[in-house]
């Protein structure tokens, strides 16, 4: 995964945009995950309106997991 983006930070104050922004970040990471062939995608909520969407080896390939760390 050299020179590949493996994480996006999503910061949003308008809740109406949240789903679209998270979906977009996941869609951008999906092709990178496919090339790697062994990682999934983890969406983490850090605080109200603050998320990361990242490739994660603990997530099975082809799956997206969500977690909250507050």
Buried (B, 14 or more C-beta within 10 A) or exposed (E): EEEEEBBBEBEBEEEEEBEEBBEBBBEEBBEBBEEBEEBBBBBBBBEEBEBBBBBBEEBEEEEBEEEEEE
